[in-house]
Structures are given as C-alpha cells and as structure tokens.
Amino acid sequence: MGRESTGGFDTAFALKHSRIPSVRKALTVRLLGDRRQVAPEIQKRLVELARYEPNSEVRSQIACSVRRLPGGDAMPIVHELLQHDEDYRPSHSLLLWWAIENKAISDRQTVGRDVSMPATPGAAIIARKIMHRLAQRYASEGTAADLEIAASLLAKRRDNRNANASSPRLWKR
C-alpha cells in the first residue's frame, strides 16, 4: 500500500516531494488533485510549479489535476500554465481548456479576467484554443448575462485580431 491509501500523503509529504524529478512531481500533483482541495501553502507551491516547471509532462499533469480544485485555487495555477507558449500543441491546450471550462460557470469573474488579459506569452493559446470555446460555453447557458459574456469574448477576439493584423496566423482557428 502506498502513502495515499494509508493516509500518509499529507501537506508535509507533498511539500517535500514537489522539488524532485518529473515523474515524482507529476505523481505528487496527481495525488494532490485527487484530494480536490489543497492547503494554501500547497496552492502557492502549485502556482510556482506551474510558472517555472520546465517539463511539459508535469505541466500537463498540473492542467489535469487543477480541474479538480476549487476555482479560487485553480485559476491562479491555470493563469501560470497559460504563460507557456511552448505548450501550444493541441493536446496540452485542450487540457487547459478542460480546466477552464470546468470553472467557466462557477467562477465567471476569475475566468473572464484570465482569458481577457492583454498580450502575454499565453495570448496565442488563449486566442486560438480557448476564447472561442469559452464564448460557446457561455452562449450554451442561454442566460442574458452569459450571452453578454459570450458577445464580449467574441468582440475581444475580433478586436485583438484587428490589432494583430500583421500576424493573422495567431488568430486562425
């Protein structure tokens, strides 16, 4: 039996093992996500890990696990993951979408702020992989407020497309 099944997987264990090789980091992140909540110091460590982790497999596991966390804990981590333009490949950007979509309704304000941010390294992922899906998600809710959010996202996407006309490939779907 492993530490998780015996109750030995705790905050101290996670803090100790979050700075070791990638497989163990990914497993630690996975087990943290399975708990569906994290202590504040673990959340801060996950934000750091999302910001600085060089291994794309670990960042993919973070994207998978963050979906299970409450929105207030998850969205700062997602925000950091969005800054990695090297994760533009379809599989990773869809993992990020999966995490964002899960929080789209319960955490509208935070999600809207994170995907409407000005040009950042993550702008390509947001523009090509996230924003139109998020607009569709809000439109599918059908409420006046959600339709307004969807229209706002699409207008922002159009405005950004016009502002970046010199690089239209960025906005191609």
C-alpha positions in Angstrom: 0.0 0.0 0.0 1.2 3.5 -0.8 1.2 6.6 1.3 -2.1 7.8 -0.2 -4.1 4.7 0.7 -2.7 4.7 4.2 -3.4 8.4 4.9 0.3 9.2 4.9 0.0 11.6 1.9 -0.2 14.9 3.6 0.9 18.5 3.1 4.4 17.9 4.6 4.9 15.0 2.2 3.7 17.0 -0.8 5.9 20.0 0.1 9.0 17.7 0.5 8.5 15.9 -2.8 7.4 18.7 -5.1 11.0 19.6 -6.0 12.3 16.2 -7.2 12.4 14.6 -10.6 9.5 15.0 -13.0 7.8 11.6 -12.6 7.5 12.0 -8.8 6.4 15.6 -9.3 3.7 14.6 -11.7 2.5 11.8 -9.3 2.5 14.3 -6.4 0.4 16.7 -8.4 -1.9 13.9 -9.4 -2.4 12.8 -5.8 -3.0 16.4 -4.7 -5.7 16.8 -7.3 -7.4 13.6 -6.3 -8.0 15.2 -2.9 -10.0 18.0 -4.5 -8.6 20.6 -2.1 -5.2 21.9 -1.1 -3.8 23.8 1.8 -2.9 27.4 1.0 0.9 26.7 1.1 0.4 23.8 -1.4 -1.7 26.1 -3.7 1.2 28.6 -3.7 3.7 25.9 -4.5 1.5 24.7 -7.4 1.4 28.2 -8.7 5.2 28.3 -8.6 5.4 24.9 -10.2 3.1 26.0 -13.0 5.1 29.1 -13.5 8.6 27.6 -13.5 8.3 23.8 -14.3 10.4 23.1 -17.4 8.9 19.6 -18.0 5.8 19.7 -20.2 4.6 16.3 -18.9 4.5 17.8 -15.4 2.7 20.9 -16.7 0.2 18.6 -18.4 -0.5 16.8 -15.1 -0.9 20.1 -13.4 -3.5 21.0 -16.0 -5.3 17.8 -15.4 -5.3 18.0 -11.7 -6.2 21.7 -11.4 -9.6 20.9 -12.8 -10.4 19.1 -9.6 -9.6 22.0 -7.3 -12.0 24.8 -6.3 -11.9 27.8 -8.7 -10.2 30.2 -6.3 -7.3 27.7 -6.0 -7.3 26.6 -9.6 -7.4 29.7 -11.7 -4.1 31.3 -10.5 -2.5 28.0 -11.4 -4.2 27.9 -14.8 -3.1 31.6 -15.4 0.5 30.5 -14.9 0.1 27.5 -17.2 -1.3 29.8 -19.9 2.0 31.7 -20.0 3.9 28.7 -21.5 3.7 29.3 -25.3 5.8 26.1 -25.7 2.6 24.2 -24.6 0.7 25.4 -27.7 0.4 21.8 -29.0 -3.2 20.7 -29.3 -3.2 18.1 -26.5 -1.9 20.5 -23.9 -4.0 23.4 -24.9 -7.1 21.1 -24.7 -6.1 20.1 -21.2 -6.0 23.8 -20.3 -9.4 24.3 -21.9 -10.8 21.3 -19.9 -9.6 23.0 -16.6 -11.0 26.4 -17.7 -14.3 25.1 -18.9 -14.9 23.4 -15.6 -14.7 26.8 -13.8 -16.5 28.8 -16.5 -19.8 29.0 -14.7 -18.8 28.7 -11.1 -16.0 31.3 -11.3 -17.1 33.6 -14.2 -15.3 36.7 -12.9 -11.9 35.0 -12.5 -12.2 33.0 -15.7 -13.2 36.2 -17.7 -10.2 38.1 -16.2 -7.7 35.4 -17.1 -8.8 34.9 -20.6 -9.2 38.6 -21.4 -5.8 39.6 -20.3 -3.7 41.8 -22.6 -0.9 40.4 -24.8 1.1 38.0 -22.8 3.1 34.9 -23.7 -0.1 32.9 -23.3 -2.1 35.1 -25.7 -1.6 32.6 -28.6 -3.1 29.7 -26.6 -6.0 31.9 -25.4 -6.7 33.3 -28.8 -6.5 30.1 -30.8 -7.6 27.4 -28.4 -9.6 28.9 -25.6 -11.5 32.1 -26.3 -13.9 30.8 -28.9 -14.6 27.7 -26.9 -15.3 29.8 -23.8 -17.7 32.0 -25.8 -19.5 28.9 -27.0 -19.7 27.6 -23.4 -21.3 30.8 -22.1 -23.7 31.0 -25.1 -24.8 27.5 -24.4 -26.0 28.6 -21.0 -28.5 30.8 -22.7 -29.0 33.4 -19.9 -28.8 37.1 -20.8 -25.7 37.5 -18.6 -23.9 34.6 -20.2 -24.8 35.7 -23.7 -23.4 39.1 -22.8 -20.1 37.5 -21.7 -20.0 35.4 -24.9 -20.5 38.5 -27.0 -17.8 40.3 -25.1 -15.3 37.5 -25.6 -16.1 37.4 -29.3 -15.7 41.1 -29.6 -12.4 41.0 -27.7 -11.2 38.3 -30.0 -12.2 40.3 -33.1 -10.6 43.5 -31.6 -7.4 41.5 -30.9 -7.5 40.0 -34.4 -7.7 43.5 -35.9 -5.0 44.9 -33.7 -2.7 42.0 -34.7 -3.5 42.0 -38.4 0.2 41.8 -39.1 0.2 38.2 -37.7 -3.1 36.8 -38.7 -1.9 33.2 -38.3 -2.1 33.8 -34.5 -5.9 34.2 -34.7 -6.7 31.4 -37.2 -8.9 28.7 -35.7 
